[in-house]
Amino acid sequence: MKKTYVFLTFFLLMIISFAFDKMILNFFQSLRFYALDVLMNLFTSMIFLALILIFFSFLISEKKLIFKFLFGTGLSYLISYVLKQIIRIPRPINASDMGFAFPSSHATVYFFIAAFMSDKFKEYRYYFFALAAIVGVSRIYLGNHNLSEVISGGLLGYGIYLLYKKWLKIKN
């Protein structure tokens, strides 16, 4: 029941954020400076994702569960990519990334990872979700997404995990 309230709260935040997307994007753009640009680019790089996947795979240590983790991560990206091609919402003006924006694939993947790892390592769940939130904020900071796109990606990633968990009957 608690997960439902959290999910609905973030869904409501996503709906509200549509009205403030431009203002929030402009605010984040006003904060930009070189050192933070480097850090935020690091958080959104594929190298960082690869390192996270490798590190978390070592934490999991069970071969079958590692496969489920990596497959689910790839599946979450694929679902977000297909949705982008169907919905076709353009990225913010001056975005450095190409393609469509809604939902954020970075947020989808990292929130899937956070949900997966949180079920396995409950004592560290806040760290996993903080990492996912930082990646999401980096996408706004870099001007590649609006807040609503990041929240929708986060909801999608979390939702995909919940369905994936039921489908595969993943144990905590």
Number of C-alpha atoms within 10 A of each C-alpha: 6 7 9 9 10 12 17 13 11 16 17 12 15 21 13 12 18 13 11 13 19 13 13 16 20 14 13 15 14 10 10 12 9 8 8 14 14 10 11 20 16 15 20 19 12 12 11 13 16 11 11 14 17 13 11 16 18 12 13 15 10 11 11 9 15 18 12 17 21 16 12 21 22 13 18 28 22 15 17 25 19 12 17 19 13 11 12 14 14 15 20 18 9 9 16 11 14 9 14 21 26 25 29 30 27 26 32 33 28 28 32 32 26 26 23 26 22 18 15 17 14 13 9 13 17 12 13 19 20 13 17 24 19 15 23 29 22 25 26 25 25 21 20 23 27 28 24 23 27 28 27 23 29 31 23 24 32 24 18 23 25 16 11 18 18 11 9 9 9 14 9 11
